[in-house]
Amino acid sequence: MPLIKNTLMVTIMLCISGNMKTFDQIFVMTGGGPGTSSEVVALYAYNVSMNRMRYGYGSTAAIGILILSLGLIMLSRLAGRKKEES
């Protein structure tokens, strides 16, 4: 396990960043519908920006995605360091 720790940490970070970018598949297949049942944050930011013409609010949602992604990646890195020090 100690030898593959770095590989696991990279995999976790890639999974987190990949899950935050699931805009294209959902937009092409369902467009967020029916209703808003399959709407993710990235699709919400797009709909607010482009359909409702609220560009500031949509960009704020996109920045929120960035901050959330960076926060989750930093938490996973801290969790990896804690295990290493023990």
C-alpha positions as CSV (number, residue, x, y, z in Angstrom):
1,M,0.0,0.0,0.0
2,P,2.7,2.6,0.8
3,L,4.2,2.1,-2.7
4,I,1.0,3.0,-4.5
5,K,0.0,5.9,-2.3
6,N,1.1,8.5,-4.8
7,T,-0.7,6.8,-7.6
8,L,-3.9,6.6,-5.5
9,M,-3.6,10.3,-4.7
10,V,-3.3,11.3,-8.4
11,T,-6.2,9.1,-9.2
12,I,-8.4,10.6,-6.5
13,M,-7.6,14.2,-7.7
14,L,-8.3,13.2,-11.3
15,C,-11.6,11.7,-10.3
16,I,-12.6,14.8,-8.4
17,S,-11.8,17.1,-11.2
18,G,-13.4,14.8,-13.8
19,N,-16.7,14.7,-11.8
20,M,-16.9,18.4,-11.6
21,K,-16.7,18.7,-15.4
22,T,-19.7,16.5,-16.4
23,F,-21.4,19.2,-18.4
24,D,-21.0,18.0,-22.0
25,Q,-22.5,14.5,-21.7
26,I,-25.6,15.7,-19.8
27,F,-26.1,18.7,-22.1
28,V,-26.0,16.6,-25.2
29,M,-28.1,13.7,-23.9
30,T,-30.8,15.4,-21.8
31,G,-30.2,19.1,-21.7
32,G,-30.7,18.9,-17.9
33,G,-34.2,17.5,-18.2
34,P,-36.8,16.3,-17.8
35,G,-37.3,19.5,-15.8
36,T,-34.1,19.9,-13.8
37,S,-33.7,16.3,-12.7
38,S,-30.3,15.8,-14.2
39,E,-29.0,19.3,-13.9
40,V,-25.5,19.6,-12.5
41,V,-23.8,22.8,-11.3
42,A,-22.0,23.4,-14.5
43,L,-25.2,23.0,-16.5
44,Y,-26.9,25.4,-14.1
45,A,-24.2,28.0,-14.6
46,Y,-24.6,27.6,-18.4
47,N,-28.4,27.9,-18.3
48,V,-28.2,31.0,-16.0
49,S,-25.6,32.7,-18.2
50,M,-26.8,31.9,-21.7
51,N,-30.6,31.3,-21.4
52,R,-31.5,33.8,-18.6
53,M,-28.8,36.4,-19.6
54,R,-27.5,36.7,-16.1
55,Y,-23.8,36.6,-16.9
56,G,-22.5,37.7,-13.4
57,Y,-24.5,35.1,-11.6
58,G,-23.5,32.3,-14.0
59,S,-19.8,33.2,-13.7
60,T,-20.1,33.2,-9.9
61,A,-21.5,29.7,-10.1
62,A,-18.5,28.7,-12.3
63,I,-16.1,30.2,-9.8
64,G,-17.9,28.3,-7.1
65,I,-17.2,25.1,-9.0
66,L,-13.5,26.0,-9.2
67,I,-13.3,26.8,-5.5
68,L,-15.2,23.5,-4.6
69,S,-12.9,21.5,-6.8
70,L,-9.7,23.1,-5.3
71,G,-11.0,22.6,-1.8
72,L,-11.7,18.9,-2.4
73,I,-8.3,18.4,-4.0
74,M,-6.6,20.1,-1.1
75,L,-8.6,18.0,1.4
76,S,-7.5,14.8,-0.4
77,R,-3.9,16.0,-0.4
78,L,-4.1,16.7,3.4
79,A,-5.6,13.3,4.0
80,G,-2.7,11.7,2.1
81,R,-0.1,13.6,4.1
82,K,-1.8,12.7,7.5
83,K,-1.6,9.0,6.6
84,E,2.1,9.4,5.6
85,E,3.1,11.0,8.9
86,S,1.4,8.3,11.0
